[in-house]
Amino acid sequence: MDQEKIGQFIKKIREENNLTQKELADRLGVTFQAVSKWENGKNAPDLGILKQISDEFNVNIDEILSGKRSSKKDSIPILAIIITIVSIMLLVVFCVLKINQSDYEFKTISSKCKDFKITGSAAYNKDKATIYISNVEFCGKEDNVVYRKISCNLYETYNDSKREISSCSEEKNMNLEEFLKKVNIKVDHFSSSCKDLTANSLSLEIVASSTDNKQVTYTIPIKLNDTCQ
C-alpha cells in the first residue's frame, strides 16, 4: 500500500470538489489533521473511511488504493478488490498496532474534555490490550502562543496509583496546534485484559513552557467508547 499515492489521490479529489482540508474532514467525520496526514503520506484512511470516500465522490476503492483513475475496461474484478481490502486490513493491524492474533476486538477512544478532540483506538483480546492515539486537536480558546518546549504524557490511574505509560516532547519554538499535529502515541501490551483496560483511568497531560518561563498545563481525560465484550 503506497500511502503517498493514496494521499495525493485524496488531495486531487478534494481540490476537484473545491473543498478545504477542514471541509473534507467535516464531511467524513474526522479531524483536519487526519486529512493533512493522509495527503502528506504519513497515514492512510481506514477501510470505513475509504468506503465513505468511494461513495461520496463516486470513485472505486481500487482507484484510491492505486492513486489513479482507471477506465471500466481496466478496472479490477470485484474479487481482486476484496482481496486487496482484506490485505490492507491485515497490514494495518500488523504494522500499525503490531498485533499478530486474529481474536482482537476494537473500540474507539476519545476525550472527555470539551476543549480537545482525540481520535484513537484500543485493541484487546483475552491476553493483552493495545492503545493507539493518532490525532489530538485543540478546539478550546485560541492559543497562538509560541512555546519553547511542549511535552505530552499519557498516564493511567489504577487504585489511586498514577503512572506514566508514554510520552513525547518537542524542544523548539512552536505553537500548540503545530505540536499537536506531530502527536502520535502507541502503547503495546498496555494491560492483560479488556477488564483491566476499562478499569484503568487514562489521561493525556500536555505541558507547554513559553520563552518567558511561564507554564501552561492541559489535562485531558480519555474514555473508551462502548464496553468490552
N, CA, C and O of each residue as an XYZ file, in Angstrom:
916
protein
N       0.843     -1.194      0.000
C       0.000      0.000      0.000
C       0.877      1.243      0.000
O       1.655      1.449      0.932
N       0.763      2.081     -1.042
C       1.559      3.298     -1.159
C       0.759      4.463     -0.579
O      -0.138      4.994     -1.235
N       1.089      4.863      0.663
C       0.340      5.911      1.342
C       0.445      7.252      0.628
O      -0.501      8.040      0.639
N       1.603      7.514      0.000
C       1.786      8.786     -0.702
C       0.841      8.887     -1.902
O       0.234      9.934     -2.125
N       0.715      7.795     -2.681
C      -0.185      7.807     -3.830
C      -1.638      7.967     -3.383
O      -2.409      8.711     -3.989
N      -1.997      7.261     -2.317
C      -3.360      7.377     -1.784
C      -3.623      8.813     -1.348
O      -4.675      9.380     -1.644
N      -2.648      9.400     -0.638
C      -2.809     10.770     -0.162
C      -2.946     11.776     -1.285
O      -3.774     12.684     -1.205
N      -2.139     11.627     -2.344
C      -2.211     12.545     -3.476
C      -3.542     12.405     -4.216
O      -4.080     13.384     -4.733
N      -4.068     11.174     -4.262
C      -5.354     10.956     -4.930
C      -6.471     11.622     -4.145
O      -7.360     12.246     -4.724
N      -6.423     11.484     -2.804
C      -7.431     12.124     -1.954
C      -7.351     13.644     -2.097
O      -8.377     14.321     -2.156
N      -6.126     14.176     -2.152
C      -5.950     15.616     -2.333
C      -6.555     16.077     -3.657
O      -7.206     17.120     -3.725
N      -6.331     15.283     -4.709
C      -6.870     15.626     -6.025
C      -8.395     15.644     -5.998
O      -9.023     16.542     -6.558
N      -8.986     14.641     -5.338
C     -10.445     14.595     -5.223
C     -10.956     15.816     -4.467
O     -11.948     16.430     -4.860
N     -10.271     16.163     -3.382
C     -10.675     17.319     -2.571
C     -10.631     18.609     -3.402
O     -11.568     19.406     -3.375
N      -9.538     18.800     -4.133
C      -9.390     20.024     -4.924
C     -10.384     20.062     -6.076
O     -10.884     21.134     -6.419
N     -10.683     18.912     -6.681
C     -11.664     18.862     -7.762
C     -13.051     19.276     -7.280
O     -13.858     19.803     -8.046
N     -13.315     19.027     -5.991
C     -14.614     19.369     -5.414
C     -14.577     20.692     -4.647
O     -15.514     21.032     -3.925
N     -13.462     21.439     -4.819
C     -13.317     22.762     -4.197
C     -13.538     22.730     -2.684
O     -14.236     23.574     -2.123
N     -12.928     21.737     -2.042
C     -13.053     21.596     -0.597
C     -11.729     21.904      0.078
O     -10.670     21.567     -0.451
N     -11.778     22.543      1.244
C     -10.584     22.694      2.066
C     -10.378     21.408      2.853
O     -11.268     20.558      2.891
N      -9.219     21.255      3.481
C      -8.985     20.074      4.313
C     -10.009     20.008      5.439
O     -10.480     18.926      5.790
N     -10.357     21.164      6.009
C     -11.343     21.195      7.102
C     -12.715     20.776      6.597
O     -13.422     20.031      7.275
N     -13.105     21.252      5.403
C     -14.418     20.900      4.858
C     -14.498     19.411      4.536
O     -15.526     18.778      4.779
N     -13.412     18.844      3.987
C     -13.403     17.403      3.707
C     -13.452     16.613      5.011
O     -14.161     15.611      5.113
N     -12.690     17.072      6.011
C     -12.679     16.396      7.311
C     -14.074     16.371      7.929
O     -14.512     15.339      8.438
N     -14.778     17.514      7.884
C     -16.141     17.585      8.437
C     -17.081     16.656      7.676
O     -17.969     16.044      8.271
N     -16.890     16.552      6.378
C     -17.756     15.701      5.554
C     -17.554     14.229      5.883
O     -18.492     13.434      5.817
N     -16.308     13.870      6.241
C     -16.002     12.460      6.534
C     -16.064     12.143      8.027
O     -15.938     10.984      8.423
N     -16.259     13.171      8.852
C     -16.350     12.946     10.295
C     -15.013     12.679     10.957
O     -14.937     11.928     11.930
N     -13.939     13.299     10.428
C     -12.611     13.151     11.021
C     -12.036     14.540     11.277
O     -12.683     15.541     10.967
N     -10.820     14.615     11.844
C     -10.182     15.904     12.066
C      -9.428     16.329     10.815
O      -9.064     15.500      9.981
N      -9.195     17.653     10.694
C      -8.449     18.110      9.518
C      -6.995     17.679      9.595
O      -6.318     17.590      8.571
N      -6.492     17.402     10.849
C      -5.130     16.876     10.963
C      -5.035     15.500     10.305
O      -4.017     15.161      9.701
N      -6.109     14.710     10.430
C      -6.119     13.377      9.804
C      -6.028     13.511      8.288
O      -5.278     12.780      7.641
N      -6.794     14.446      7.722
C      -6.750     14.670      6.272
C      -5.359     15.125      5.851
O      -4.837     14.688      4.825
N      -4.762     16.011      6.655
C      -3.408     16.501      6.349
C      -2.407     15.354      6.336
O      -1.542     15.299      5.461
N      -2.516     14.423      7.308
C      -1.599     13.284      7.352
C      -1.795     12.372      6.151
O      -0.825     11.833      5.618
N      -3.045     12.193      5.716
C      -3.291     11.378      4.520
C      -2.592     12.000      3.319
O      -1.862     11.328      2.590
N      -2.826     13.288      3.125
C      -2.309     13.958      1.928
C      -0.789     14.065      1.939
O      -0.171     14.188      0.881
N      -0.180     14.019      3.118
C       1.285     14.068      3.215
C       1.903     12.677      3.237
O       3.117     12.541      3.393
N       1.077     11.641      3.082
C       1.576     10.274      3.035
C       2.050      9.737      4.365
O       2.780      8.747      4.404
N       1.644     10.380      5.480
C       2.074      9.931      6.803
C       1.123      8.906      7.405
O       1.464      8.231      8.377
N      -0.050      8.790      6.838
C      -1.047      7.859      7.348
C      -2.011      7.555      6.204
O      -1.954      8.199      5.156
N      -2.885      6.589      6.397
C      -3.877      6.245      5.375
C      -5.226      6.042      6.048
O      -5.275      5.596      7.194
N      -6.322      6.359      5.365
C      -7.653      6.168      5.946
C      -7.918      4.697      6.236
O      -7.380      3.811      5.571
N      -8.763      4.451      7.246
C      -9.144      3.069      7.489
C     -10.189      2.644      6.455
O     -10.612      3.443      5.620
N     -10.595      1.386      6.523
C     -11.471      0.845      5.493
C     -12.827      1.529      5.448
O     -13.403      1.719      4.377
N     -13.335      1.900      6.626
C     -14.622      2.588      6.669
C     -14.566      3.924      5.954
O     -15.495      4.280      5.229
N     -13.480      4.671      6.152
C     -13.325      5.971      5.501
C     -13.117      5.794      3.997
O     -13.649      6.570      3.204
N     -12.343      4.774      3.598
C     -12.159      4.501      2.165
C     -13.498      4.259      1.480
O     -13.749      4.760      0.384
N     -14.350      3.486      2.138
C     -15.682      3.206      1.581
C     -16.494      4.498      1.498
O     -17.213      4.727      0.526
N     -16.372      5.340      2.528
C     -17.119      6.594      2.539
C     -16.650      7.531      1.417
O     -17.466      8.167      0.750
N     -15.322      7.607      1.218
C     -14.782      8.433      0.127
C     -15.274      7.905     -1.223
O     -15.637      8.678     -2.110
N     -15.278      6.579     -1.362
C     -15.744      5.957     -2.603
C     -17.198      6.328     -2.888
O     -17.546      6.666     -4.019
N     -18.055      6.264     -1.850
C     -19.473      6.578     -2.024
C     -19.700      8.070     -2.248
O     -20.495      8.461     -3.104
N     -19.000      8.901     -1.476
C     -19.215     10.348     -1.528
C     -18.787     10.947     -2.861
O     -19.450     11.840     -3.390
N     -17.674     10.451     -3.403
C     -17.094     11.087     -4.589
C     -17.125     10.202     -5.843
O     -16.487     10.504     -6.851
N     -17.879      9.110     -5.752
C     -18.116      8.246     -6.916
C     -16.814      7.764     -7.552
O     -16.616      7.874     -8.762
N     -15.938      7.233     -6.714
C     -14.701      6.628     -7.220
C     -14.602      5.211     -6.662
O     -15.137      4.919     -5.593
N     -13.919      4.341     -7.387
C     -13.739      2.972     -6.922
C     -12.654      2.919     -5.855
O     -11.711      3.709     -5.881
N     -12.788      1.997     -4.927
C     -11.779      1.847     -3.883
C     -10.422      1.493     -4.490
O      -9.383      1.943     -4.007
N     -10.437      0.681     -5.555
C      -9.165      0.318     -6.178
C      -8.470      1.523     -6.800
O      -7.243      1.564     -6.878
N      -9.266      2.520     -7.249
C      -8.679      3.749     -7.777
C      -7.976      4.525     -6.670
O      -6.896      5.078     -6.877
N      -8.599      4.562     -5.489
C      -7.992      5.256     -4.352
C      -6.691      4.565     -3.958
O      -5.679      5.219     -3.709
N      -6.729      3.241     -3.905
C      -5.554      2.480     -3.474
C      -4.409      2.573     -4.471
O      -3.241      2.588     -4.083
N      -4.746      2.635     -5.763
C      -3.698      2.721     -6.780
C      -3.241      4.152     -7.008
O      -2.179      4.385     -7.587
N      -4.050      5.120     -6.549
C      -3.683      6.519     -6.699
C      -3.959      7.085     -8.077
O      -3.427      8.141     -8.420
N      -4.783      6.406     -8.887
C      -5.094      6.919    -10.228
C      -6.439      6.375    -10.678
O      -6.874      5.299    -10.268
N      -7.074      7.150    -11.526
C      -8.356      6.732    -12.066
C      -8.146      5.682    -13.155
O      -7.137      5.701    -13.859
N      -9.087      4.785    -13.283
C      -8.975      3.732    -14.292
C     -10.256      3.674    -15.099
O     -11.330      4.019    -14.608
N     -10.132      3.232    -16.355
C     -11.316      3.064    -17.192
C     -12.022      1.785    -16.798
O     -11.453      0.930    -16.120
N     -13.262      1.662    -17.228
C     -14.039      0.469    -16.861
C     -13.375     -0.811    -17.347
O     -13.382     -1.828    -16.653
N     -12.809     -0.752    -18.529
C     -12.216     -1.979    -19.075
C     -10.967     -2.384    -18.308
O     -10.563     -3.547    -18.335
N     -10.345     -1.406    -17.612
C      -9.137     -1.714    -16.850
C      -9.412     -1.925    -15.373
O      -8.486     -2.175    -14.602
N     -10.678     -1.829    -14.967
C     -10.986     -1.935    -13.539
C     -10.706     -3.333    -13.024
O     -10.805     -4.320    -13.752
N     -10.355     -3.390    -11.755
C     -10.006     -4.664    -11.131
C     -11.279     -5.438    -10.819
O     -12.243     -4.837    -10.345
N     -11.324     -6.714    -11.058
C     -12.501     -7.509    -10.724
C     -12.836     -7.397     -9.236
O     -11.973     -7.141     -8.397
N     -14.125     -7.598     -8.943
C     -14.595     -7.468     -7.564
C     -13.804     -8.352     -6.612
O     -13.464     -7.924     -5.509
N     -13.507     -9.579     -7.025
C     -12.765    -10.494     -6.158
C     -11.403     -9.918     -5.816
O     -10.951    -10.029     -4.676
N     -10.740     -9.300     -6.798
C      -9.421     -8.710     -6.555
C      -9.523     -7.548     -5.579
O      -8.646     -7.356     -4.737
N     -10.607     -6.768     -5.696
C     -10.812     -5.651     -4.767
C     -10.967     -6.172     -3.346
O     -10.377     -5.638     -2.407
N     -11.773     -7.227     -3.200
C     -11.991     -7.803     -1.874
C     -10.680     -8.300     -1.291
O     -10.399     -8.084     -0.112
N      -9.874     -8.968     -2.113
C      -8.578     -9.469     -1.651
C      -7.684     -8.316     -1.222
O      -6.992     -8.408     -0.208
N      -7.696     -7.217     -1.999
C      -6.888     -6.046     -1.663
C      -7.314     -5.451     -0.331
O      -6.475     -5.114      0.504
N      -8.633     -5.323     -0.134
C      -9.143     -4.742      1.110
C      -8.752     -5.595      2.308
O      -8.314     -5.075      3.334
N      -8.911     -6.903      2.172
C      -8.536     -7.806      3.263
C      -7.040     -7.689      3.567
O      -6.633     -7.704      4.728
N      -6.234     -7.574      2.522
C      -4.787     -7.445      2.703
C      -4.440     -6.166      3.462
O      -3.573     -6.161      4.335
N      -5.132     -5.085      3.112
C      -4.889     -3.815      3.803
C      -5.275     -3.919      5.269
O      -4.567     -3.410      6.139
N      -6.399     -4.580      5.547
C      -6.815     -4.765      6.943
C      -5.724     -5.475      7.736
O      -5.375     -5.062      8.842
N      -5.196     -6.536      7.163
C      -4.155     -7.290      7.851
C      -2.891     -6.465      8.003
O      -2.219     -6.534      9.032
N      -2.560     -5.673      6.966
C      -1.353     -4.852      7.015
C      -1.466     -3.772      8.083
O      -0.519     -3.533      8.832
N      -2.627     -3.119      8.153
C      -2.828     -2.073      9.151
C      -2.729     -2.637     10.557
O      -2.069     -2.065     11.425
N      -3.397     -3.774     10.771
C      -3.378     -4.389     12.096
C      -1.964     -4.804     12.494
O      -1.554     -4.625     13.641
N      -1.224     -5.360     11.532
C       0.121     -5.858     11.833
C       1.140     -4.741     11.990
O       1.914     -4.729     12.948
N       1.140     -3.793     11.041
C       2.179     -2.760     11.023
C       1.923     -1.634     12.012
O       2.853     -1.148     12.655
N       0.671     -1.216     12.137
C       0.381     -0.077     12.996
C       0.244     -0.480     14.448
O       0.805      0.169     15.331
N      -0.489     -1.532     14.698
C      -0.720     -1.953     16.076
C       0.165     -3.118     16.511
O       0.200     -3.467     17.691
N       0.880     -3.719     15.558
C       1.761     -4.859     15.836
C       1.002     -5.989     16.528
O       1.444     -6.524     17.544
N      -0.105     -6.325     15.977
C      -0.945     -7.383     16.548
C      -0.881     -8.597     15.643
O      -1.128     -8.493     14.442
N      -0.556     -9.727     16.199
C      -0.335    -10.916     15.387
C      -1.424    -11.978     15.543
O      -1.321    -13.066     14.976
N      -2.469    -11.660     16.313
C      -3.510    -12.656     16.524
C      -4.795    -12.177     15.889
O      -4.952    -10.978     15.655
N      -5.714    -13.073     15.603
C      -6.932    -12.719     14.891
C      -8.136    -12.550     15.806
O      -9.232    -12.282     15.312
N      -7.979    -12.695     17.125
C      -9.120    -12.646     18.037
C      -9.227    -11.307     18.742
O      -9.740    -11.252     19.860
N      -8.773    -10.246     18.144
C      -8.818     -8.929     18.750
C     -10.168     -8.256     18.513
O     -10.784     -8.415     17.459
N     -10.615     -7.498     19.524
C     -11.761     -6.627     19.410
C     -11.233     -5.192     19.401
O     -10.185     -4.904     19.980
N     -11.971     -4.292     18.735
C     -11.527     -2.908     18.639
C     -12.588     -1.957     19.178
O     -13.777     -2.125     18.911
N     -12.151     -0.962     19.935
C     -13.018      0.093     20.433
C     -12.351      1.438     20.184
O     -11.127      1.556     20.253
N     -13.156      2.439     19.897
C     -12.590      3.774     19.721
C     -12.422      4.447     21.074
O     -13.159      4.165     22.018
N     -11.443      5.340     21.153
C     -11.263      6.129     22.360
C     -11.364      7.604     21.992
O     -11.041      7.994     20.870
N     -11.809      8.416     22.934
C     -11.988      9.834     22.679
C     -11.750     10.605     23.967
O     -11.416     10.025     24.999
N     -11.925     11.917     23.894
C     -11.649     12.778     25.039
C     -12.923     13.100     25.806
O     -13.984     13.288     25.210
N     -12.812     13.162     27.139
C     -13.911     13.628     27.972
C     -13.890     15.147     28.105
O     -14.821     15.741     28.650
N     -12.825     15.774     27.607
C     -12.635     17.221     27.728
C     -13.173     17.916     26.486
O     -12.804     17.550     25.370
N     -14.039     18.913     26.658
C     -14.658     19.585     25.506
C     -13.651     20.411     24.713
O     -13.909     20.723     23.551
N     -12.508     20.775     25.305
C     -11.524     21.617     24.614
C     -10.595     20.834     23.698
O      -9.832     21.427     22.935
N     -10.654     19.510     23.766
C      -9.777     18.693     22.936
C     -10.582     17.590     22.257
O     -11.496     17.017     22.848
N     -10.226     17.303     21.004
C     -10.834     16.192     20.275
C      -9.756     15.167     19.993
O      -8.754     15.471     19.346
N      -9.958     13.959     20.475
C      -8.964     12.897     20.324
C      -9.515     11.800     19.416
O     -10.666     11.386     19.551
N      -8.685     11.342     18.501
C      -9.021     10.202     17.656
C      -8.053      9.069     17.972
O      -6.837      9.242     17.900
N      -8.599      7.917     18.319
C      -7.727      6.799     18.652
C      -8.511      5.506     18.752
O      -9.718      5.479     18.510
N      -7.825      4.439     19.106
C      -8.478      3.141     19.215
C      -7.779      2.286     20.263
O      -6.621      2.510     20.615
N      -8.514      1.315     20.740
C      -7.964      0.325     21.665
C      -8.259     -1.053     21.092
O      -9.389     -1.329     20.690
N      -7.267     -1.907     21.052
C      -7.429     -3.273     20.564
C      -7.130     -4.216     21.722
O      -6.151     -4.030     22.445
N      -7.963     -5.215     21.892
C      -7.764     -6.098     23.036
C      -8.210     -7.518     22.705
O      -9.049     -7.741     21.833
N      -7.622     -8.474     23.429
C      -8.106     -9.852     23.436
C      -8.004    -10.352     24.871
O      -7.876     -9.547     25.794
N      -8.058    -11.625     25.067
C      -8.067    -12.152     26.430
C      -6.725    -11.990     27.127
O      -6.643    -12.117     28.348
N      -5.669    -11.709     26.361
C      -4.331    -11.652     26.948
C      -3.772    -10.251     27.122
O      -3.015    -10.006     28.062
N      -4.126     -9.327     26.241
C      -3.499     -8.003     26.309
C      -4.347     -6.959     25.589
O      -5.269     -7.285     24.841
N      -4.006     -5.689     25.840
C      -4.670     -4.572     25.172
C      -3.619     -3.595     24.666
O      -2.574     -3.410     25.290
N      -3.908     -2.972     23.527
C      -3.003     -2.012     22.922
C      -3.753     -0.710     22.670
O      -4.908     -0.725     22.245
N      -3.094      0.419     22.932
C      -3.701      1.735     22.737
C      -2.974      2.475     21.633
O      -1.745      2.454     21.562
N      -3.749      3.136     20.761
C      -3.165      3.926     19.672
C      -3.922      5.241     19.553
O      -5.123      5.242     19.280
N      -3.223      6.378     19.758
C      -3.803      7.711     19.607
C      -3.181      8.347     18.374
O      -1.980      8.614     18.349
N      -3.998      8.591     17.347
C      -3.472      9.076     16.074
C      -3.594     10.583     15.887
O      -2.793     11.187     15.174
N      -4.602     11.201     16.530
C      -4.807     12.639     16.359
C      -5.303     13.284     17.647
O      -6.148     12.731     18.350
N      -4.760     14.469     17.943
C      -5.237     15.289     19.057
C      -5.442     16.695     18.510
O      -4.519     17.291     17.955
N      -6.647     17.220     18.666
C      -6.971     18.543     18.130
C      -7.462     19.447     19.247
O      -8.343     19.062     20.016
N      -6.890     20.663     19.344
C      -7.303     21.638     20.346
C      -8.445     22.467     19.783
O      -8.290     23.106     18.742
N      -9.591     22.465     20.457
C     -10.752     23.211     19.977
C     -11.286     24.149     21.049
O     -12.446     24.560     21.005
N     -10.428     24.489     22.020
C     -10.830     25.404     23.073
C     -10.529     26.837     22.706
O     -10.504     27.187     21.526
N     -10.297     27.678     23.714
C      -9.971     29.082     23.488
C      -8.669     29.170     22.696
O      -7.718     28.436     22.966
N      -8.635     30.072     21.720
C      -7.483     30.170     20.823
C      -6.183     30.357     21.597
O      -6.096     31.190     22.500
N      -5.175     29.568     21.229
C      -3.863     29.628     21.866
C      -2.796     29.729     20.780
O      -2.379     28.727     20.200
N      -2.357     30.979     20.516
C      -1.358     31.214     19.474
C       0.031     31.492     20.044
O       0.923     31.952     19.330
N       0.207     31.210     21.336
C       1.498     31.443     21.975
C       2.554     30.523     21.361
O       2.296     29.344     21.121
N       3.738     31.069     21.109
C       4.856     30.254     20.624
C       5.639     29.772     21.843
O       6.208     30.572     22.586
N       5.659     28.449     22.036
C       6.304     27.857     23.208
C       7.699     27.349     22.844
O       7.947     26.905     21.723
N       8.601     27.428     23.824
C       9.957     26.929     23.587
C      10.035     25.415     23.791
O      10.922     24.756     23.247
N       9.111     24.872     24.572
C       9.084     23.431     24.805
C       7.664     22.989     25.100
O       6.952     23.627     25.875
N       7.253     21.885     24.472
C       5.942     21.293     24.747
C       6.133     19.786     24.900
O       6.821     19.152     24.100
N       5.523     19.232     25.922
C       5.603     17.778     26.131
C       4.208     17.219     26.369
O       3.311     17.924     26.832
N       4.040     15.942     26.045
C       2.779     15.265     26.345
C       3.093     13.960     27.061
O       4.067     13.277     26.743
N       2.262     13.632     28.022
C       2.453     12.425     28.821
C       1.117     11.707     28.972
O       0.120     12.302     29.381
N       1.113     10.430     28.638
C      -0.082      9.610     28.795
C       0.018      8.877     30.130
O       0.980      8.151     30.380
N      -0.988      9.075     30.986
C      -0.987      8.472     32.316
C      -2.141      7.491     32.463
O      -3.175      7.622     31.807
N      -1.948      6.517     33.326
C      -3.041      5.649     33.755
C      -3.137      5.715     35.274
O      -2.124      5.759     35.971
N      -4.357      5.722     35.772
C      -4.597      5.715     37.212
C      -5.381      4.460     37.554
O      -6.448      4.209     36.995
N      -4.853      3.691     38.462
C      -5.498      2.441     38.863
C      -5.335      2.278     40.372
O      -4.221      2.288     40.897
N      -6.472      2.128     41.059
C      -6.445      2.016     42.526
C      -5.667      3.171     43.165
O      -4.831      2.962     44.044
N      -5.961      4.401     42.702
C      -5.355      5.632     43.226
C      -3.850      5.732     42.957
O      -3.176      6.602     43.508
N      -3.332      4.850     42.118
C      -1.914      4.914     41.766
C      -1.779      5.404     40.327
O      -2.404      4.849     39.423
N      -0.971      6.435     40.108
C      -0.817      7.050     38.795
C       0.577      6.773     38.244
O       1.576      6.953     38.941
N       0.638      6.332     36.982
C       1.946      6.104     36.373
C       1.938      6.535     34.915
O       0.910      6.482     34.240
N       3.113      6.968     34.437
C       3.262      7.393     33.047
C       3.486      6.164     32.171
O       4.312      5.312     32.500
N       2.751      6.063     31.047
C       2.905      4.902     30.174
C       3.435      5.282     28.791
O       3.842      4.411     28.022
N       3.433      6.582     28.472
C       4.013      7.030     27.210
C       4.234      8.536     27.272
O       3.576      9.235     28.042
N       5.168      9.036     26.451
C       5.438     10.471     26.454
C       5.986     10.913     25.104
O       6.457     10.094     24.314
N       5.919     12.217     24.849
C       6.513     12.812     23.669
C       6.832     14.265     23.980
O       6.215     14.854     24.868
N       7.791     14.857     23.261
C       8.152     16.245     23.541
C       8.828     16.879     22.333
O       9.381     16.190     21.477
N       8.772     18.207     22.283
C       9.445     18.995     21.258
C      10.096     20.185     21.949
O       9.423     20.930     22.662
N      11.388     20.370     21.750
C      12.103     21.485     22.348
C      12.511     22.479     21.264
O      13.700     22.684     21.021
N      11.555     23.075     20.633
C      11.811     24.138     19.663
C      10.567     25.011     19.605
O       9.471     24.567     19.946
N      10.741     26.251     19.173
C       9.646     27.212     19.188
C       8.514     26.784     18.254
O       8.711     26.638     17.048
N       7.328     26.586     18.829
C       6.149     26.233     18.060
C       4.919     26.509     18.903
O       4.998     26.589     20.129
N       3.774     26.655     18.235
C       2.545     26.836     18.984
C       1.887     25.479     19.252
O       2.362     24.444     18.785
N       0.805     25.501     19.997
C       0.163     24.255     20.419
C      -0.381     23.464     19.232
O      -0.264     22.239     19.194
N      -0.974     24.160     18.265
C      -1.540     23.469     17.100
C      -0.462     22.747     16.313
O      -0.670     21.619     15.867
N       0.697     23.388     16.135
C       1.796     22.760     15.402
C       2.297     21.516     16.133
O       2.630     20.512     15.504
N       2.347     21.586     17.447
C       2.805     20.437     18.231
C       1.824     19.267     18.120
O       2.232     18.120     17.936
N       0.527     19.570     18.234
C      -0.473     18.503     18.226
C      -0.492     17.742     16.906
O      -0.861     16.568     16.878
N      -0.098     18.396     15.805
C      -0.039     17.708     14.512
C       0.992     16.586     14.532
O       0.908     15.646     13.741
N       1.961     16.683     15.433
C       3.032     15.684     15.499
C       2.721     14.544     16.480
O       3.400     13.517     16.487
N       1.687     14.739     17.305
C       1.396     13.746     18.349
C       0.879     12.449     17.737
O      -0.099     12.445     16.990
N       1.540     11.369     18.063
C       1.154     10.044     17.599
C       1.627      9.048     18.659
O       2.822      8.772     18.766
N       0.702      8.517     19.430
C       1.065      7.705     20.605
C       0.593      6.271     20.427
O      -0.553      6.024     20.051
N       1.476      5.343     20.698
C       1.137      3.917     20.637
C       1.696      3.218     21.867
O       2.869      3.378     22.203
N       0.854      2.449     22.532
C       1.276      1.706     23.723
C       0.940      0.238     23.516
O      -0.231     -0.140     23.518
N       1.963     -0.589     23.338
C       1.756     -2.029     23.202
C       1.694     -2.692     24.575
O       2.270     -2.194     25.542
N       0.993     -3.813     24.650
C       0.917     -4.591     25.897
C       0.519     -3.694     27.062
O       1.134     -3.738     28.127
N      -0.519     -2.876     26.852
C      -0.946     -1.940     27.887
C      -1.469     -2.649     29.125
O      -1.078     -2.314     30.243
N      -2.337     -3.613     28.939
C      -2.889     -4.337     30.086
C      -3.112     -5.793     29.704
O      -2.983     -6.179     28.542
N      -3.443     -6.572     30.689
C      -3.552     -8.016     30.447
C      -4.930     -8.437     29.957
O      -5.096     -9.568     29.502
N      -5.927     -7.549     30.038
C      -7.269     -7.931     29.609
C      -8.122     -6.697     29.360
O      -7.753     -5.583     29.731
N      -9.264     -6.915     28.729
C     -10.198     -5.813     28.491
C     -10.731     -5.277     29.809
O     -10.960     -4.074     29.938
N     -10.931     -6.144     30.783
C     -11.402     -5.707     32.099
C     -10.435     -4.706     32.714
O     -10.846     -3.697     33.288
N      -9.138     -5.001     32.585
C      -8.130     -4.067     33.103
C      -8.144     -2.758     32.311
O      -7.959     -1.678     32.872
N      -8.362     -2.871     31.020
C      -8.377     -1.689     30.166
C      -9.469     -0.712     30.602
O      -9.228      0.494     30.671
N     -10.656     -1.219     30.895
C     -11.764     -0.353     31.283
C     -11.632      0.110     32.729
O     -12.143      1.173     33.081
N     -10.962     -0.661     33.567
C     -10.805     -0.281     34.975
C      -9.815      0.864     35.135
O      -9.962      1.691     36.035
N      -8.817      0.917     34.276
C      -7.805      1.962     34.366
C      -8.347      3.282     33.832
O      -9.046      3.317     32.820
N      -8.016      4.362     34.524
C      -8.414      5.697     34.102
C      -7.252      6.326     33.346
O      -6.156      6.457     33.889
N      -7.488      6.720     32.082
C      -6.431      7.286     31.244
C      -6.569      8.795     31.141
O      -7.679      9.327     31.145
N      -5.450      9.473     31.051
C      -5.458     10.918     30.818
C      -4.201     11.314     30.064
O      -3.135     10.727     30.249
N      -4.345     12.321     29.210
C      -3.220     12.864     28.460
C      -2.917     14.254     29.007
O      -3.784     15.127     29.018
N      -1.699     14.450     29.454
C      -1.298     15.739     30.020
C      -0.340     16.443     29.071
O       0.676     15.870     28.675
N      -0.654     17.674     28.706
C       0.193     18.471     27.818
C       0.728     19.657     28.603
O      -0.041     20.444     29.155
N       2.056     19.784     28.650
C       2.714     20.861     29.388
C       3.483     21.726     28.401
O       4.364     21.235     27.694
N       3.148     23.023     28.350
C       3.784     23.953     27.410
C       4.511     25.054     28.182
O       3.918     25.712     29.038
N       5.805     25.255     27.876
C       6.618     26.270     28.544
C       6.952     27.378     27.544
O       7.522     27.115     26.485
N       6.599     28.605     27.882
C       6.840     29.737     26.996
C       8.266     30.245     27.152
O       9.003     29.805     28.033
N       8.643     31.177     26.285
C      10.012     31.716     26.310
C      10.291     32.522     27.569
O      11.450     32.688     27.949
N       9.235     33.032     28.231
C       9.436     33.776     29.476
C       9.230     32.894     30.707
O       8.963     33.378     31.807
N       9.364     31.556     30.483
C       9.327     30.551     31.560
C       7.965     30.403     32.236
O       7.877     29.873     33.344
N       6.909     30.864     31.581
C       5.570     30.585     32.095
C       5.129     29.221     31.567
O       5.491     28.821     30.461
N       4.346     28.522     32.374
C       3.971     27.146     32.024
C       2.459     26.980     32.013
O       1.762     27.436     32.920
N       1.962     26.319     30.970
C       0.539     26.011     30.854
C       0.381     24.496     30.814
O       1.098     23.809     30.086
N      -0.555     23.982     31.594
C      -0.782     22.537     31.633
C      -2.230     22.222     31.271
O      -3.159     22.782     31.853
N      -2.415     21.324     30.308
C      -3.743     20.845     29.925
C      -3.834     19.370     30.322
O      -2.976     18.569     29.952
N      -4.871     19.019     31.072
C      -5.107     17.618     31.424
C      -6.368     17.147     30.725
O      -7.446     17.710     30.916
N      -6.222     16.099     29.906
C      -7.321     15.629     29.064
C      -7.727     14.215     29.473
O      -7.014     13.263     29.154
N      -8.847     14.052     30.167
C      -9.321     12.691     30.482
C      -9.720     11.962     29.205
O     -10.289     12.564     28.295
N      -9.426     10.683     29.137
C      -9.716      9.880     27.939
C     -10.713      8.783     28.307
O     -10.639      8.193     29.385
N     -11.643      8.522     27.395
C     -12.634      7.476     27.656
C     -12.653      6.436     26.546
O     -12.354      6.736     25.390
N     -13.004      5.224     26.910
C     -13.192      4.132     25.958
C     -14.657      4.096     25.586
O     -15.513      3.906     26.451
N     -14.962      4.277     24.300
C     -16.342      4.284     23.846
C     -16.890      2.859     23.772
O     -16.251      1.964     23.218
N     -18.059      2.666     24.326
C     -18.704      1.346     24.417
C     -17.992      0.499     25.453
O     -16.935      0.876     25.959
N     -18.566     -0.621     25.760
C     -17.996     -1.505     26.760
C     -17.368     -2.722     26.100
O     -17.718     -3.083     24.976
N     -16.449     -3.341     26.799
C     -15.805     -4.549     26.260
C     -16.801     -5.695     26.258
O     -17.727     -5.749     27.067
N     -16.583     -6.599     25.331
C     -17.448     -7.778     25.223
C     -16.774     -8.997     25.837
O     -17.351    -10.085     25.839
